[in-house]
């Protein structure tokens, strides 16, 4: 039986339908806006993966060429590995839903959003987030929140929900807001240098739109929602927790002091304390040993939160609004057109800028045009030595693609127009050390490298990572968060 609901966002309507397509999935919803149609499905294994200390969630977003009436270019006439746009949208869907699953849920879970029809006038990516939230809500998977997302544009001071491609070209703001009724879960944005007040108002406007979509999802759940699977309660051995605290509390608190110890030394000391905590349980009691690891991690989090909220002290001794030491150099690489070395604390990015001709632009096939091109590219690399580890270097993963796009978006709007600076520009950020916010180090280093290359930026751009620590009542906002 087919069920559908519709929500009116003013300039556009979104329709959610279920019961017709992909009926064997735990949850399946078709999201439609004008001629865009996205099928979102959610599936989960019926039993948990034993021994995992993380939630095994996979999210995939795919744009098919038939959705826009095209046949793929090149020799191989079928879709291949995900494009950068698909990777970024997969991450956009993953980020808001992942933290809302129950903390004890360990069943392998997959969310897939497939663009099956693409309206040539607007981007279907936010429909993928809406579809994912709706598919999970109506499914029997224990996802108990209702979440959606909307893109917000701003033209002549007026906010627009889910603006089209043409509207976005005029808009001073392009911001995606994902949220539950209770609050914001994710914000992803770019802007042509707008004020903080405009950004805050845009987020509030987007949240109100999310509430409207959430109401429609709840209406769909009321019509056809399945009973949720039970979730195991969190195991909390009070006696073992007390044993661990008595054995390692002082040692762990000292190890977390990154004012006293450098990052790797601190991590090594924390690992030593964890071994001591786990050793309190006999080797043959594997399940209890796994619990000991979790209780140790809980203790670490408690110490961190208490230091921040009660003692008003960060692990490295900085004030809440204090940056780490910053060093900037340019002209490091003699044969690069421009280079900058940006160091903030134990985070370091070597960033190069290369200028090319029109032919060096990146050709792209996208849903909004037959063939487009990019004259500015920022690529981010994260070699394993940057965190003192050994690992394979097999090309960029989703994280590298995401961080590069984040930095690219930050710099894009301060580049000179093509008529003023007719070069193709490629910026590469190689992270040489990492202890918090290497993507923002890439923004800072990118500004240095571009200016060193003679690119007349409208303004340098800097980036910093912010953090929020709260116990539900008290809170602290942290400037320039480190890895801890």
C-alpha positions in Angstrom: 0.0 0.0 0.0 1.3 3.4 -1.0 1.4 6.3 1.5 2.5 9.9 0.8 2.8 13.3 2.5 3.6 16.7 1.2 5.3 19.7 2.8 5.1 23.2 1.5 8.3 25.3 1.9 6.9 28.4 0.2 8.7 28.4 -3.1 8.7 24.6 -3.4 6.9 21.5 -2.3 8.5 18.3 -1.2 6.6 15.0 -1.4 7.5 11.9 0.5 6.1 8.5 -0.7 6.6 4.9 0.5 5.2 1.5 -0.2 5.8 1.4 -4.0 9.6 1.1 -4.5 12.3 -1.1 -2.8 9.8 -2.7 -0.5 12.3 -5.3 0.9 14.4 -2.6 2.5 13.8 -2.0 6.2 12.8 1.5 5.2 12.3 3.0 1.8 11.1 6.5 0.8 10.9 8.4 -2.5 11.5 12.1 -2.1 10.2 14.3 -4.9 10.7 18.0 -5.6 9.6 19.3 -9.0 11.2 16.8 -11.4 13.8 15.6 -9.0 13.2 12.1 -7.5 15.5 10.5 -5.0 15.0 7.0 -3.6 16.4 6.6 -0.1 16.7 3.2 1.6 17.8 2.1 5.0 18.8 -1.5 5.8 20.4 -3.1 8.9 21.6 -6.5 9.8 19.4 -8.4 12.3 22.2 -9.2 14.7 25.0 -7.0 16.0 28.7 -7.3 15.0 30.4 -8.7 18.1 33.5 -7.0 19.4 33.1 -3.7 17.7 33.7 -0.5 19.6 32.1 1.7 16.9 28.8 1.9 15.0 29.2 0.2 11.5 27.3 2.7 9.4 27.8 3.1 5.6 26.2 5.9 3.6 26.2 6.1 -0.2 24.7 8.8 -2.5 24.7 8.1 -6.2 23.7 10.3 -9.2 22.9 8.3 -12.3 23.3 9.7 -15.7 19.9 8.5 -16.8 18.5 10.8 -14.2 19.3 13.7 -16.5 18.7 11.9 -19.8 22.4 11.4 -20.6 24.8 8.5 -21.4 28.2 8.7 -19.6 31.1 10.0 -21.6 34.3 8.1 -22.3 34.8 4.5 -23.3 33.1 2.9 -20.4 29.4 3.6 -20.7 28.4 3.1 -17.1 28.9 4.9 -13.8 32.2 4.2 -12.1 33.6 5.2 -8.7 31.7 8.0 -6.9 32.4 11.5 -8.1 33.7 14.1 -5.7 30.1 15.5 -5.5 28.7 12.1 -4.6 31.4 11.6 -1.9 30.7 15.0 -0.4 26.9 14.4 -0.3 27.4 10.9 1.2 29.3 12.7 4.0 26.6 15.3 4.3 24.0 12.5 4.9 26.3 10.6 7.3 27.2 13.4 9.6 23.7 14.3 10.9 22.3 10.8 11.2 25.3 9.0 12.7 25.2 10.6 16.2 21.5 10.0 16.6 21.6 6.2 16.6 21.5 4.6 20.1 25.0 4.3 21.5 24.7 0.5 22.1 23.5 -0.3 18.6 26.1 -2.3 16.7 24.2 -3.8 13.8 25.8 -3.2 10.4 23.6 -0.5 8.8 23.6 1.0 5.3 21.8 4.1 3.9 21.7 4.5 0.2 20.2 7.6 -1.7 19.9 7.2 -5.4 19.1 10.2 -7.7 16.7 8.6 -10.3 15.4 11.8 -11.8 17.2 15.2 -11.7 15.4 18.4 -12.3 17.8 20.6 -14.3 17.0 23.6 -12.2 17.9 22.6 -8.6 20.3 20.3 -6.8 18.8 17.1 -5.3 21.5 16.5 -2.7 19.4 17.8 0.3 16.6 15.5 -0.8 19.0 12.7 0.0 19.3 13.8 3.6 15.5 14.2 3.9 15.0 10.7 2.4 17.6 9.1 4.7 15.9 10.6 7.7 12.4 9.5 6.5 13.5 6.0 5.6 15.1 5.5 9.0 12.0 7.0 10.7 9.5 4.6 9.1 11.8 1.6 9.4 12.1 -0.9 12.2 15.8 0.1 12.7 16.1 1.7 16.2 16.5 5.3 15.0 14.2 7.2 17.2 14.8 10.7 16.0 13.1 12.6 13.2 15.6 14.6 11.1 15.6 16.5 7.8 17.6 19.1 6.0 17.2 22.2 3.7 19.4 24.4 1.7 19.1 28.1 2.4 19.9 30.9 -0.1 19.7 34.7 0.4 18.8 37.1 -2.4 18.3 40.8 -1.7 18.1 40.1 2.0 15.4 37.4 1.6 16.0 33.8 2.5 14.9 31.1 0.1 14.4 27.4 0.9 16.1 24.9 -1.5 17.1 27.6 -4.1 17.7 26.5 -7.7 21.0 26.7 -9.5 20.2 30.1 -11.0 19.1 31.4 -7.7 22.3 30.1 -6.1 24.4 32.0 -8.6 22.8 35.2 -7.4 22.7 34.3 -3.7 25.1 35.7 -1.2 24.8 32.6 0.9 24.7 28.8 0.3 24.1 27.0 3.5 22.7 23.5 4.3 21.0 23.1 7.7 20.1 19.6 9.1 18.1 19.4 12.3 15.7 17.7 14.6 12.9 19.7 16.2 15.1 20.1 19.3 18.1 21.6 17.5 20.7 21.8 14.8 22.7 18.7 14.0 24.8 19.9 11.0 25.6 23.1 9.2 27.6 23.2 5.9 28.0 26.6 4.3 29.7 28.9 1.9 29.2 32.7 1.5 30.3 35.7 -0.4 31.5 37.5 2.7 28.3 38.0 4.7 27.9 39.1 8.3 27.6 36.8 11.3 24.0 38.1 11.8 22.9 37.0 8.4 24.5 33.5 8.9 22.7 33.1 12.3 19.3 34.2 10.7 19.8 31.8 7.8 20.4 28.9 10.2 17.3 29.8 12.2 15.3 30.0 8.9 16.6 26.6 7.8 15.8 25.1 11.2 12.2 26.3 10.9 12.0 24.6 7.4 13.4 21.4 8.9 10.6 21.4 11.6 8.0 21.6 8.8 9.6 18.6 7.0 10.0 16.7 10.3 6.2 17.2 10.9 5.6 15.6 7.5 7.9 12.7 8.3 6.1 12.1 11.6 2.8 12.1 9.6 4.3 9.4 7.3 5.4 7.4 10.4 1.9 7.5 11.8 0.6 6.0 8.6 3.1 3.2 8.0 5.9 3.3 10.6 7.2 -0.1 11.8 7.7 -1.1 15.4 11.4 -0.4 16.3 13.8 -3.3 17.3 14.8 -3.4 20.9 18.3 -2.0 21.7 20.5 -3.6 24.4 20.9 -1.5 27.5 24.2 0.0 28.3 26.1 -2.4 30.6 27.5 -0.6 33.6 29.4 -2.7 36.1 29.6 -0.3 39.1 32.1 -2.4 40.9 34.5 -2.7 37.9 34.1 1.0 37.2 35.1 1.9 40.7 38.1 -0.5 40.5 39.3 1.2 37.3 38.9 4.6 38.7 40.8 3.7 41.8 43.6 2.1 39.8 44.2 4.7 37.1 42.4 8.0 37.8 45.4 10.0 38.9 47.6 8.4 36.2 45.0 9.1 33.5 44.4 12.7 34.6 48.2 13.3 34.4 48.5 11.6 31.0 45.7 13.9 29.6 47.7 17.0 30.5 48.9 18.1 27.1 50.5 21.2 28.6 52.9 18.9 30.3 53.2 16.2 27.6 53.3 16.5 23.8 50.5 14.8 21.8 52.2 11.4 21.1 53.7 11.2 24.6 50.2 11.9 26.1 48.6 9.3 23.8 51.3 6.7 24.8 50.6 7.4 28.5 46.9 7.1 28.1 47.4 3.8 26.3 49.5 2.6 29.2 46.8 3.5 31.7 44.2 1.7 29.5 46.3 -1.5 29.5 46.5 -1.3 33.3 42.7 -0.9 33.5 42.1 -3.9 31.2 44.6 -6.0 33.1 42.3 -5.8 36.1 40.1 -8.4 34.4 41.4 -12.0 33.7 42.3 -12.7 30.1 39.7 -15.4 29.7 36.8 -13.0 30.5 36.8 -11.4 27.0 33.4 -9.7 27.3 34.3 -8.2 30.6 37.6 -7.0 29.2 35.7 -5.3 26.4 33.5 -3.6 29.0 36.7 -2.5 30.9 37.9 -0.7 27.8 34.5 1.1 27.5 34.5 2.1 31.2 38.1 3.4 30.8 37.0 5.5 27.9 34.0 6.8 29.9 36.3 7.8 32.7 38.6 9.6 30.3 35.6 11.6 29.0 34.5 12.4 32.5 37.9 13.7 33.5 38.0 15.9 30.3 34.5 17.3 30.9 35.1 17.9 34.6 38.4 19.8 33.7 36.6 22.0 31.2 33.3 22.7 33.1 34.3 22.5 36.8 38.0 23.4 36.8 37.7 25.8 33.8 40.9 24.4 32.4 41.7 23.0 29.0 44.0 19.9 28.8 46.9 22.0 27.3 46.4 24.9 29.8 45.0 27.4 27.3 42.2 29.8 28.0 39.0 28.8 26.2 39.4 31.6 23.6 43.2 31.2 23.2 44.9 30.1 20.0 48.0 27.9 19.9 51.2 29.4 18.7 51.0 30.3 15.0 54.0 30.4 12.5 53.7 31.4 8.8 56.4 31.1 6.1 56.2 31.6 2.4 58.5 30.8 -0.6 59.6 27.4 1.0 59.4 25.4 -2.3 61.8 27.0 -4.9 60.1 25.5 -8.0 56.5 25.9 -7.0 54.7 29.1 -8.2 53.7 29.8 -4.6 54.1 28.0 -1.3 53.2 28.5 2.3 54.0 26.6 5.5 51.4 27.1 8.1 51.9 25.8 11.7 49.5 26.0 14.5 50.6 24.2 17.6 51.2 20.6 16.5 49.3 21.0 13.3 51.3 21.8 10.2 50.3 22.2 6.5 52.7 22.6 3.5 50.5 24.2 0.9 51.5 24.9 -2.8 49.9 26.9 -5.5 50.3 26.1 -9.2 49.1 28.4 -12.0 48.0 27.0 -15.3 46.3 27.9 -18.6 42.7 27.6 -19.6 43.3 24.1 -20.9 44.3 23.0 -17.4 40.7 23.5 -16.1 39.0 20.4 -14.7 36.2 19.2 -16.9 33.2 17.8 -15.0 29.9 16.2 -16.0 27.2 17.3 -13.5 23.4 17.2 -13.1 23.0 21.0 -13.7 24.8 21.2 -17.1 26.2 19.0 -19.9 29.8 19.8 -19.2 31.2 22.3 -16.7 34.8 23.2 -15.7 36.6 24.3 -12.6 39.3 26.8 -12.7 40.1 26.6 -9.0 40.9 23.3 -7.3 42.2 22.6 -3.7 43.4 19.1 -2.9 44.2 17.9 0.6 46.5 15.0 1.4 46.8 13.4 4.9 49.9 11.0 4.9 50.1 8.6 7.8 53.3 10.1 9.2 51.4 13.3 10.1 50.1 11.5 13.1 53.2 9.3 13.6 51.6 6.2 12.1 52.3 3.6 9.4 49.7 3.2 6.7 49.0 2.7 3.0 48.8 5.6 0.6 46.2 4.6 -2.0 44.8 7.8 -3.2 42.3 10.2 -1.4 39.6 8.7 0.7 36.3 10.3 1.6 37.9 12.3 4.5 40.6 13.8 2.2 38.0 14.7 -0.4 35.8 16.3 2.2 38.5 18.3 3.9 39.8 19.5 0.5 36.3 20.6 -0.5 35.9 22.4 2.8 39.1 24.4 2.3 38.3 25.0 -1.4 34.9 26.5 -0.5 36.5 28.8 2.0 38.8 30.4 -0.5 36.7 30.3 -3.6 34.8 33.5 -3.1 37.9 35.7 -2.5 39.6 34.7 -5.8 39.8 37.4 -8.5 37.5 37.1 -11.5 38.7 35.3 -14.5 38.9 38.5 -16.5 41.3 39.9 -13.9 43.4 36.8 -13.4 43.0 34.4 -16.3 44.8 31.4 -14.8 43.7 27.9 -13.7 44.7 27.6 -10.1 45.5 24.4 -8.2 46.3 24.4 -4.5 47.6 21.3 -2.8 47.8 21.0 1.0 50.1 18.3 2.4 49.5 17.8 6.1 52.9 17.2 7.7 51.7 17.2 11.4 48.2 16.9 12.8 46.7 17.7 16.2 43.4 19.3 15.4 41.8 21.1 12.5 44.2 20.4 9.6 41.4 21.4 7.2 41.5 24.9 8.6 45.3 24.9 8.5 44.8 24.2 4.7 42.7 27.3 4.4 45.3 29.5 6.1 48.2 27.9 4.2 46.2 28.2 1.0 45.9 32.0 1.5 49.7 32.2 2.0 50.5 30.1 -1.0 48.1 32.0 -3.3 49.5 35.4 -2.2 53.1 34.0 -2.7 52.1 33.0 -6.2 51.0 36.6 -7.0 47.2 35.8 -7.0 45.4 39.1 -6.1 43.0 37.7 -3.5 40.2 40.1 -2.4 41.2 39.2 1.1 43.2 36.5 3.0 41.0 33.9 4.5 41.7 32.1 7.8 39.9 29.2 9.4 39.7 27.8 12.9 37.9 24.8 14.5 35.5 25.4 17.4 34.3 23.0 20.0 31.4 22.8 22.5 31.6 20.9 25.8 28.4 20.6 27.8 26.8 18.4 30.5 23.3 19.5 29.4 23.3 22.5 31.7 26.7 24.1 31.8 28.7 24.6 28.7 32.0 25.9 27.4 32.9 27.1 23.8 36.5 26.2 22.9 38.5 28.1 20.3 41.1 26.2 18.2 40.3 22.6 19.4 43.2 20.1 19.5 42.9 16.4 19.0 41.9 15.8 22.6 
